[in-house]
């Protein structure tokens, strides 16, 4: 017989209830070795008992279907039906809908089980005890798990297969439950509650208070407008819908005592319970801390509440409005910087809690400051939570220039950065853009390429379809620094009584921001508002973005806004001159990327989108002379009515490309090994740059590389002795559930963690429960990540964390697996690396995101803003190496932007890869070592790379489907030849002997033997070369 969920059960409560009594046996359990400590947790965290029932650790496989939690129940004698009450005090929602799995002492499942009552406070069961005496195990959160790195965990529904006869003879029918009497059955004894490991335990902060206990609490303290529970950092608040039993035992208080060291950033929390009514606009105010019997103070300026505000990722101060619904709990996390020079002793002060809807409350503080000095505020001990101050860090928020970039220069209205110049019109918009990069993108020279055929124009058309005159009122530079130049232009459109304010700024890397605010003095009806510019035909060779796959541009292209697509930017240009334009507005919020785009997609800009009336087009057109062509870009908002006083924000950003010269010699001399392996093995491979992924011995938990610093430092030190560089996986997209600060971050609402449907691995569902997105999971380590929001203070923490790693373990850079932060954070990361570890490297990996789940985004276009600060690309999974060469050039190689890269998917194509300076990466699919050997024999690190795209390339094939790139040295050349032809072909090389610097009468052309690449062969100048489809040659041309 199958009983439905919740039969005879009391509904799960969503509010906290009743008083509990603790027997704290933590010290005893620690002595007996029954409690283990997780990294980042303090020894005091574990507790053993509640009432007389201990909480303890045990060992079993939770993923086998039994789950993480069980009750141990002792049965003295065999009986057909035994009653037990499990006072589990569990925090999960709707426990009555979840099955309880019962195993006999022999391990056999007991099928005859009847749930009498199931709720958050307790579970009452009758079960058949066929084995006795002995211990039965009640697994009260059993689940089924499917999948690996993105698992789906489903808790077993409350369906029981008890025999009908057993139910009837024991009176266990739903309609008889009103007369149910536990005294009619022998009673089993609950011996203990067990959990698979301490990290999975609910004790003590997720053991709920019962309804009766909360009622008793409120009988005593209910006159207070809300209750305050000052709490130690060792016990982070984890529940918002229930009070922890710990709190009803110790009760609310108006004082808190703590102990801190000199120099420590001391953290504590104030737990608020809104038992009467909603609390609005909660704020916190601190007094100075005063040393007892002394005039010495620790200033209140060193204190802050993380929940009520701080410093954003962009360096701007902000305040948060904190409201607390009736019946809910909210922790206020507070930190106080104790000066290193503080006098030891007892300090007293106050924290005042303010609310717009309730009287203020004062909590008296007593902080005992020891005479010990805590280095770096305590940051090397994660359990202290001192790193929370990193959330408000301003590290590397400045306008200093980072290599290889040069300070900005301003002459007239022209601003110059490394290899590029932009001249502004009096309206504050670009009227000329130039690039000084050579065609190979290996150097900046004196000659330039002009991009614009017509300047940027912002135009408004009235309801009759007539363009209105734009008049300039003023233009001025508002700030000029080496790293940033800002300006402001005020304009008007008198015919429609519109004002246009342009605020612009340019940074040293070639990023240019335009904030256009259009304001109506009087109501205006317009037919269109648009931004236009035209590129010269010779520049507008390639295109990427807005759903257009990178490569040769089309003659005509149109696009409209769609929130299901992560598209708002378009790159246009040629290899050594181009620009990306991104359309934004005041509501821009960085969307999630990769697998999670649909859970937080792009906010469509009200101005440009205009309820679906906006569009973008790119169209080739004849110039007025009817001989030359140009490419016209138009972004239009369409018709609309603008109310008097209404403001519209037609913002856009430009990225001027390339960002920096490529450095082929450096690229070829840095050989990557992408795995944590013994250094002897890596040395034998010939690699010299090691990427250490997460889920490894020295970097176990994703994006939280702080728990094995000694091991990490030892490995890196040994690598340095061999001349290797070591980089680690460390980014922001998601955060391990092992982070010491996890529940503090959760208390900040959706500031750090993106709101979402929850789910994922069991730990997340049991401890975070709701309002999150589950990220990557490593089964071997039970490392379950949570997705971060697009932009937040966690970026400040990330930058400080990077600096800490540089100082303490000596890492040599970062491996980024996609990027979930903006260019500001990337710039700060590069500055930190240059400050603490000059010569560090950053490489970026991305799977192809041109698919529905990722919003049909081109990876290179999506991450283009980061390219100034990284050293190498590794665009991998799902990239198609059968794509045409223009796709390789624009989407995969990185060369038009000043980067070079490597291949991943199925090892790539080594022949085509060499045309772009790309190989596979060890020890993944594909083996570059045979090519490395030839490189070293030739001396490629000292060669000049001249790609097939350059007019100066001294070797040409005369074909578009067989291409050649030359690596030129003084007396020899290495030629990479690759075919995109559909069938075998004979290819004759057109050699410019003068550029090669080789006497053709003495020249020989050799194909050296390369394992899994080509056999040895010699060719005569002018002899046709047989080239198979998808293959090619690596030739050395030299004198005899």
N, C-alpha and C positions, 0 to 999 in steps of 0.2 A: 504494500500500500504506500502510495506517495502522498506525503502531507505537504500542502503549500506553505510557502514562507510565512512566518509570523503567526502560525496557528496558536491560539491561546496566549499570545505574547502581549506584553505591554509595549506600546509604541516607543521607538527610540526617542529619547529626549534631546532637544537642541539647546537646553539651558542647563546650567550646572546645579548640583544639589548635594546636601548632607555632610555632617561632621565625621572625620576619620581620626584614628589613633595610630601613630607610627611606633614600631619598634625598630630603631635604626641599628643594624648589625653590620654596617659596611666594613668596619675595621676587622671584624671577625672573619668576614668572607675574604677580605684581602689577604688576611693571614693564612687562611686555608687555601688560597689560590683559586677561589671560585669565581673571582671577578677579574677580567682582563681589561686593560686600558687601551682604548683606541687612540690613534695618533691625534694630537690636537685637543685631547680632553684631559681635564684635571683629575687627580686621583679621587677627589671627594665626590665625583659625580655618581658613582654606583651606590645603590642602596639595596638592602636585602629583603625587607619585610614590610608588610602592611597588616595591621591587626596582628594575628599570629600566623599568617601565611607568608612564608618567605618568597622573595623573587630571586631566582637564581639562573645560572647559565647551564645549558646542556648542549648536547651535540646530536644533530640529525641533519638531513638534507632538506631544506625548506622547499626547494624547487621540485622535489619528488611528488608534490601535491599536498603535503602536510602543512605548509606554511611556516611562519616564524614563531608562533606562540602556542603554548599548550598549558593545560592544567593537569597536574598529577593527582589522581584520585585513588584513594586506598579503599579496597573492598575486603572486608574480613571474611565473609562467607558467601558461598554461591547462593544466587537467588534469581528467580525468574524476572523480577523487576526490582531495581534499586533506584532510590531517589538521591539526587545531589544538587546542591546549589553552588554555582561558581560565581563568587563575588569579584568578577574580573575587572570591573570599572574601566571599560574600554572606550576609546575616544572616536572610533570609526563611525561614519554615518550608516544608519539603517542596519544595525547588526541582526535584526530579526529576519532579514532577507538573505543571510549568509549561513551556510551549513556549518555544523560542528561535526568533525570527524572523530570517531571514537575507536581506539585500538585497545585490544585486550593485552594482558601481560605477555602473551605469546607473539604479539604483533598482528594478530588477525583482526580484521575490521569487524566491529559489532554493528550489525544491520538493524537490530531491534533497538532503536533509539527514538524517544518521543520528546520533542521540545515543549515543555509546559509553558514556559514564559522566557522570552529573550528580549533584553533591552540593553542599554549601555551600562547599567549598573550591575546586572547579574544575569545569569542564565540558569533556569531550572530545568532539569532533565530527569527522565526516567529511562533506564537502560537495562538490558539483560546482562547479568554478570555470570557468565558460564565458567569462568576460571577464578578461583579464590583459594586461599588469600592471595592478593596481588595488587599491583598498581596498574590502573587504567589511565590512558592518555587521551585527553580531550583537546584536539587541535581546533582552535576556535577562529582561525582565519585561513583555512585551507584554500589553495588556489591552483589554477591551471596556467602554465606559462607556455607561450608560443613565440617563436622568433628568437633572434640572437641579440643584435646590437640595438634594435628598436623593439623590445619585447612587448607582447600584449599579455597582461596578467588579468585573468578573470577569476574572481572569487566564486567558489562553488555555491550555487543557489541552495536555499534552505529546503531541499527535497530529500526526504528520508524514505528508505525502502523497508520499513518495518513490516513484519508479517501481520496480516489481518487478524489471525487467531490470537497472536500475542497481545495485540492491542485490545481485543475484545475481552479476553480473560483477565486483563489488568485494569479494565475500566478506562482505557485511554482513548476516549473519543472527544472530538472537538466540542460536541454539545454537552458533554459531561464535565467540562473543565470548571464550570462554576462550583461544582461540588468536590473538586479535587482536594484531597487532604494528604499532604506529604507524610503524615503520621501513619498512613496505611502501608507504607513501604519501608523496608530497611534503608538506613541512611548511610551513604558513603562519606568519607572524610576527604576534604581537599588538603593535600599535603604541601603543595607548592605551585607557583606559577613559574614556568620556565620559558626561556627564550634562546634562540640559536646563538646569539652573541650579544655583547653589551650594547653594541651600536644599534641593534634592532629593538632594544628594550623600550617599553613605555615608562619605565620607572625612572625618576619619580614625577616628572613634570607632565606626563600624559596619563597618569592615573587619576581618573576624574573623581570629584566629590559627588556625593549622592544628593538627591533632591532634599532629603531630610536634613542632611548636614548643612546644606546651604540655607535651608529655612532656619535652622538654629543659629547660624552665623548672622543672619539678617535680624533675627529677634534681638540680638545683642548689639549689632552695629548698624541696623537699618536706618537709624536716624541721620546718618551721614549721607550727604547728597550723592556720593560715590565712594567706593572703597579703594584704598591705595595699599598695595602690597610691595614695599621695597624688597628687592630681591638681588641676591648675589649673582655675579656673572657666571658662576658655575652651574646655575640652573636657569638657562634661557627659557623664557615663556614660549610654549609650543602650541598652546590651544587658545582659540578665541571664542569658542562656543561653550566651553566648560571651564569651571574653576578646577585647578589641580587640588587633589586631596591634601597636599602639603600646605596649601594656603589656609584651608579651614582649620587645620591643626594649629598653625602658628598665628593665624588671625591677621587682620589689617593692622598697620602700624603707622605712627607718625614720626618714626625715626629709623635711621639706618646707620649701621657701623661697618666699616671696612678697613682693610689693611693694605697699604701701598708702600712701594719703595721710592726712594728719591730718583727722580728722572723718569718714573713710570707714567704712562698714560693709563690712568685707572678708570675702569669701566664698571658701571652698575646699571640696574634697571629699576624702573618704577612701574609696577603692574597696576593698571586701572581697571576697575569693574563697575560698569554703569548699571547698577541694579535698579535705579529709580526711573531715569529718563535718559534720553540721548544727550551726549556731551558734544557741544559745538565748539569749533575753533580752539582746540587745546594748545596751550603754549606752556613753556617752562622758563623760569627765571632763576638765576643763581646768585647767591651772595658770595662774598669773599670767604675763604676758609681762614679762620684765625687760630693761631697757636695758643693753647691754654696758658693763661697767665703771662701773656707776652703781646707785644705790638706787631709781631711777625705775622704776615698774611700770605696766603696763596691766592692770587687774584682770580676773581670770577671770569676774567677775560680768557682764562685757560680752560673754561668749561663750556660744554655745548650739549644739546640734545640732538641726536642724529635723526630722530623721527620728524622733527619740526622744521628742518632746513639745513642748509649747508652751502657748499661750493660745488657748482655743477661741473660737468666734464669740460665745459668751455671756459672755466675760470670765473664764471659769474655767480654772485651770491643769490640764493633763492630761499623762499619760505614755502613750507607746505601747510596746507590746511588739513588738520587732523580732526576728524569727527568720529565719535564712538557711539554706535547704536546701542539702544537699551538692551541689557542682557548679554552684552559682549565684553571681551577682555582686550586690552591694548597695552603692550609694554612700551614704555618710553626709555630708550637706551641713552644713557648719559655717560659722558667721558670727561675726565679732568686731568689736564697735564700737570703733574707734580714736578716742579723745577728740580733740576739736579742739585742745585745749591740749597735746597730747602733744609731747614733745621729739622732734625728728627723730633717726633713728639706727637701729641694728640691735637688734631685740628677740628674745629667745629664750624658749622655754617648751616645754611638752609637752601633747600630747593623749593621754589614756589610753583605750584601747578595752577594754571589759570585756564578758565573756560568761559566762553561767552554766555553759556547757559547754566552755570553753577558757580557757587562761591569759590574763592581761591582756597587752596589747601597748602599748608606748609609742612615739609618733611625736614626734620632736623638731622643733620649729618654729623657723624664723628668719624674722621679718617685718621687712623694711626699710621704715621709715616715712620718707617724704619730708618736705620742709619746706613742700610745697604743702598748702593747705587745700581739701578737696573739699566744696563746698556741698551741703547736705541729704544728707549721707552718700553722695553719688554717685547719687542717685535720678533725675537728669535724663539719665543714660546707662544705658539698660536693660541693655546687655551686661555691666555690672559686677555685676548681680544683687543690688545693695544693697537693692532693694525687697523681697527675701525677708524682711527683718525686719518688713515690714508684716503678714506672716502672723500675727504675735503682737501686733498692735496693740490697744490699749485705747482708741483715739480714740473719743470720744463715748459711752463706756460710763459713764454717770453717772445720777443721778436728778434732773437739772435738767429744768425744764419748757420746752417749746418752743411758741412762738405757733402758733395762737391760744388754746392751752389755759391753764388757770389752776391754781395749786397746789391740791393736795388738802387738804380740811379734814375734821377728825374731831371729832364731837360725840357723846359716848356711844358707841354702836355704829353710828353713822351716818357714812358717808364720802361726801363730796360732791366731784364733779369738774365740769367745764364742762357745765352744763345737765342734770345727772343726779345722783341720790342713791341710795345703797343702804344699807339698814339690815340689820344682821346679827342673827341669833338667837344665843342663848347656845351653840348647837351649832356656830356658825361658818358657818352657811349663810344665804342671803338670806331675809328675811321681808318686806321691802318694797323696791320699786324704783320710782323716780319720774323722770319727764322733765319739764323746764321749757321745752322748745322750743315755739314757737308752731306752729299748724297748717301754716303756710307753710314752716316750717323756715328762716326767715330771721332769727330772733332768739331769744334766751333771755329769758323773762319771769318774773314772780313766781308765776304760777299753774302748777300741775303736773298731770300725768296719772299716775295710779297704775296700774302694770302688773299686779301680782299680786292674784289673788283668794284664793289660798292660798299659804302660804310654801313654800319648798323643803324637802322632807322626804326623809331617807334612811331607808329602812325595810327590815327583815329579817324574813322570814316563816319560821317553823320548818317542819320536815317535815310537821307536821300542818296547815299552812296558816294558822297564827295569827301575827299581827304581834307582834313583841317590843318591849318598852318600851326606849326610848333615854334614858339618864340622862347628864346633863352633870356632869363633874368640875371643869372649869376653862375659862376663856376669858380671853385676854389679847392685847393688841396687842404685837407684838414689834419693830416698827420703824415709825416715822412720819417720813416725809420729804416735801418738796413734790411729789416725783414718784412715790413708792411708799409704800403702807401695807401692812404685813403683820400677820397675826394667827394665833393657834393656839388650837384648842379640843380638849380631851380629853374623850371620851365613852365610855360603855360600854353594852353590851347584856348585862345580867347573866344573863338567862334562857338565853343560849347561850354565855356566857363569851367574849364577843367585845369587843375594844377598837376604837374608831373614833377615829382622830386626823385632825383637819381642819387643814391648813395652807393659808391663803389669802393672797392679795395682790391689791391693786388699784393700777392705774397711772393717771396723770393723763388718759389718753385714753379711759378707760371700759373698759379691758380688766380682767377679773377672773378670777383663776386659783384653782382649788380642787383641792388634792391630798388625796384621801381614802384613808387607809390603814386597812384593816380587818384586824385580826390575831386569830387564834384562840388563846386561852390553852389550851383543850382542843379536841379534835376536835368538830366541829359539822356536822350535816346540816341543810341549809336548803332550803326550797321555792322561795325567791326572794329576791333582793336588788335593790332598785329605788330610783330617784330620781324624785320627782314634784314638780310644781308646777302651779298653774292660773293662766291669764291671764284678765283680765276680757274679756267678750265684745266690748266696744267697742274694745278694744286689739287683740285677736286677729283682725284683719281680713285680713291677708295672711300668706303663708307661702312659704318658699323653701328648698330643700335636701333632702338624703336622697332624691334622685331626683324630688322634686316641683318642677316648673317654677314660677318665681316668679309670684305673682298672688294672687287671692282664694283663701283657704284652703278646704279641703273640711271637711265635718262630721266625717268619720272618716278616719284615715290610719294605716297600719301599715307597718313597714319592718323588714328584718332585714339582718344584716351580710353583705357580699359583697366579697371582695378584688378582684374584677374592676372594682369601682366605687369611684371616688375620692369616697366619701361618708362623712362622720362628723360633720356639723354641720347644724343646722337654724335658720333665722331665722324668728321669729314677731313680728308687731307691726302697727302702723299707721304712717302717714307720719312722725309726730313722736314716736313712742315704740315701742321694740321691743327685742328681744334675740336674739342668736345663742347657741346652746349647742352646744359641740363636746365630744364624748366621747373621752377619751384614757386611756392607762395608761402604765406605766413603760417599755414597749417602743416608744413612739412615735418614729418617724423620718420626717422630712418626705419624702413620696413625690415622685417626679418628676411634672411636669405636662405639659400640652399633648400633643405627639405621642409622648411617651416614658413616659407613665404605666405602661404594662404592663411596662416593663423594670425598674421599681422601684416596685411598687405599695404601697398602704397596709398597714402592719402592723396586723392586727386586734388590739384590746386584749383580753388574756386575761380580764379581769374582765367587761367588758361583753359581749364576744362569747361566751365560755364554750362553745367548741366548737360554735357554731351554736345554742345555746339562748337567747341573748340577743336582744332585740328592742326596738323603739321604737314607741310609738303616740301619736297626737294624736286626742283625741276630745272633741266638744262634748257637754256634759251640763247638765242642769238643776240649779240650786242647790237647797238645802233648801227655800227658799220657793216652789219650783215655778213661779216667774214669770220669774226671770232665768237667763241661761245663762253658762257659763264654758267655757274650753277647757283640758282636762286633758292635760298632757304626762307621759308615763311612759317611762323608760328602765329596762328590766329585764334582769337577768343570768340569770334562770332558776335551776333547781335545781342543787345541787352539794354536795359533801362537802368541808369545809375541814379540813385536817390540823392538828394541834396545832403551833403555831409558824408556820404558813403566813400570808403576808401577801398581800392582794389590794388592788390600786390602782384605785379607782373615781374617776378624775380627770375633771374637766370644766372647760372655760373658758367664760366669758361675755363677750360684746361688747355693751355697752349703746348703743343707737342712738336718734337720730342722734349723730354724733360732734362735729359743729360746725355752726354756722349756714351755710347757703349764702350766697353773695355774688353775686347775679345781675348787679349793675352791673359788678363786676370781670370776671365771666365774659364779658359781652357786649363789654367793651372790649378784651379780649385775643383777637386774631384770628390763628389759627394758619395757618402755611404749612409743610406737611410735606414739604419737599424741600430739598436743597442746590442753590440756584440763585443766579445773580448778584443782588446786592442791588438793583440797579436794577429788575429784573423783579419782585422781591418787593415793593418799594416801590410799584410801579405797581398791584399787586393790592389794596392797602389793608391787607394783613396786617402784624402787628407782632411776632409771636412765630414764630421759625423752629426747626423740628426738623430736625437734621442726622442722617440715618440713617448706618449703617455702609455700607461699599462705596462711599464717596465719597472725593473727593480729600483732604479734610482729616481724615477718619475712616474709613480704608480697611478696617481689620480688626475683625471683630466682637468687641465687648466688650474690646478692647485699644486704647483711643484715645490711646496714648502715643507713637506713632511719627512723627507729623507735628505736633508742638506749635507750631512756628513758623507753619506754614500755618494751623492752627486759630486761633491767637491773632490773626493778621492779619485773618482773616475776621470774627472776633468783634469786634475793635476797630472795624473799619469799620461793622459792624452797630450797635454802640453809638453811634457818631457819628450814626446816623440815628434813634436812639431805639428800636431793636429789641432784643428779647431773643433769645438763641441757646441752645438746649438740644441735647443730643446723645443719641444712642442709646448707652446704656451700662448693661448689666445683668449678670446672673450665670448665667443658665441654661446657657450654653455659652461656650467660650473658643477664640479663634483659635489655630490651630497656629503662628501667627507670634509668639506670646508668648515673650519671651526666657527665661522661667522654666519653659517647658513640660516639659522633661525632669526638672527638679527636682521639679515637682509630680507627675510620673509615678512618681518614686522613692518617693513617700509612699504607695504602694499605692492603695487605693480611698478614701483620705481626701478628696481633692479631685476626682478623676475617678471617676465611677460605673463599677463593673464592668459589663461587657456583652459582646456578641458581636463587637465590632470592626467591620470592614467600612468602608463609606463610600469617600471619594475615595482615590486611589492613594497619596498622600503618607502618609495615616494608616496604611494597611495596610503600607506599606514601612518606616515608621519607629517607629510605636507598636506595630503588629503584632497585639496582643491585649489583652483586658481593658479595653475602653473602649466607649463608645457614640458613634457618629458623629453630629454635629449639622449645622447649616446650612452650606451650601457656596455660594460665589460663584465661578462659573466664570471670570469675567473676571480675577479677582485670584488664583485658585487658593487662596482662603481657606477652609480646611477646619477646622471647629470640632469640639471635643470636649465632650460633655455633662458638666457638673459634678454632683457629688453634692448631695443636698438641703440639708445644712447642714455647713459646714466652716470652717476657718481662711481659706479664700479670701474669705469675707465680710469679714474684717478687712482683707485686701489691698484689697478693693473700696472700703471706706470710706476708707482712706488714699489710694487712687487718685483718689477723688472730691475729696478735699481738695487733692491735688496739682493737679488740673485747675482747681479754683477759683482757686488761687493763681497758676498759671502761664498759663492761657489765658483766665480770666475768664468761664467759662460761666455761664449763668443757670438751670440746672436740668437735669432728666433726662427723657428719653422712655423709658418702660419698656414693652417688648414682652413681655407676660406677666411674671410674677414667680416666680423660683425661690428666693427667700429668705423668711425669716420677718419678722414685725412688728418684732423687735428690730433687725434690720439696716435695715429701712425707717426706723425711728425714728432710728437713728444717722445715716442719710443725710440726713434732714431737719435734724438738728441741725448737721451739717457745712455744709449749704447756708446755714442761717441764720447760722452763725458767719462764714463767708467771703464769702457772696454773699447778703445779706438780700434778700428779695423774690423769690427763685428759685422756679421752678415745677416741679412733677412731674406728668406726665400718664401714664396707664396705658392701654395698648391690650391688648385680648384678643379673640381669635377665640372664637366660641361653643364651649365645651368639652362641651356636652351631646351626646356621641356615644360609641360604644363604645371608640374608640382613646384618648379622654381620660378615660374612666371615668365618663361621664354626670354631669359636675360643672357646676353653674351658676357662671359666671365671677364674678358679684357675690358669691355666697356663698363661693366658694373664696378670693377675695382680700379679703374684708371686713376682715380684721385690718390691712390696709395702708391702708384708706380714710382713717383720721385724718390721714395724712401726705401725701396727694396732693391735687392741685388740680383735676383734670379726668379724666373717663373718655372713652375712645374705643373702645367695644365694637363690633367691626366684623364681620369675615367670619362668614358663616353665621347671623347674627342675622336673624330674620324680622320685617320691619317691617309685615307683615300680621297680626302677633300682636295680641291684645286690649290695651286701654289699661292694664289692671292689670299685664300682663306688662311693658309699656313702663316703667311706674312703678317696679316692683320690680327687674327684671333689667337694665334699660338706662339709666335716667335718672340714677341715683345720688342722687336727691333725698331718699329716706327715710334716707339715711346722711350727709347734709350735703355732697353733691357735685352737680355738673352735668356734662353730657357732650356728645358729638358723635356723629354717625352715620357709618358707613362703607359697609356692604354696598350696592352699586349706588347709592350716593349717599343712601340712606335715603328717608324720606318727608318733604319739607319742611313740609307742612301739619301733620302729626301731630307732627313734631319741634318746631315752634314752641310747641305746647301744653306741652312740657317744657323749652323753652329750648334746643333742640338744632338744629344745622344740620350740613351736610356740612363737610368740611375740604378746603381747597385743598392741592395741585392734584389731589386724587383725584377720584373720580366724584362728580358733584354740584358745583354752584357757589353758594356762599353770598353772593357779592358783591351781587346784587340785594337780598337781605334786609339786608345790612349798610347799604346805602344808605338803606333805609327806617328802620332802627334809628337811624341818625345824624340823619335829618330829624326823627324823633319825639323823640329824646333818651332812648333806652331805658336807657342806663347810669345815668340818674338816676331810673329808675322803680322802683316797688315791685312785685315779682312776686307775684301771688296766684293760685295754681293751682286747677284745677277741684276738687281734693281738699279744699280748704279751705272750711269753713262760711262764711268771710268773703268768698268770691269774689263780687263785685258783679254778675257776669254769669252767668246760668244758662240752660241750654237745655231743661231739663225732660226730657232724654233721657240714657240711659246709653251710647248709641252715637254721640252727637255731643257733644263736650266743648269747653269754653271756658276759657282761661286769660287773665287780665287783667294787663297791665303798666300800672300806674297812676301818673300824674303829677298834679301839683296841679290842672291845668286841662284835662287830656285823658287818654284811655286808649287803649292799643293792645290789641285783643282778638284772640287767636289761636283760631280755630275750626277743628276738624277732625272728620272723619267716620270712624267705624268701621262705619257702617251698610252693609247689603248692597245697597242700591239708592238711587237719588236720593231726597232728602227736602227738604221745606220746613221750615225751623227758625225758630221765633220766639224771640227773645231776651228773657229776663226780666231787666230792668235795674234795679238798685238805684241810683236817681239820687242819693240822698243819699250813699251810699258813694262813688259816682263823683265827687261834687262838681260836678255839671253840672246846669244848669237844663234839664229835658226840653223846655221850650217853645223853647229856643234851640239845642237839640242837633242836630247833623248826624252822620250815620254814613257815612264814606267808606271805600271800598276803593281804596287807591292802586294805580296800575299797577305791577306787579312782573314783570319779565321771567321767563318760564317758570314763573310762579306764579299770577298772576291779572290780569285786565283791570281798568282803572279803572271804578268804579261807585259810585253814591251810593244809600243806602237811607234810608227814613224810619223813625223809631222805631216799633216795632210791626209793621213790614212783614216778611213771611216772607222768609227768605234761602234761595235754592236752593243745596243742598249736594250735590255729586256724591260717590259712594263713593270713599273713599281720598283725598279732597281736602278743601278747606276755604277759609277766608278769613282775611285779616289786615286787620282793620278799625280805623280811627281814629275814636273818638267824642270830639267836642269841641263847644264853643259856636261859634255863627256869629260 
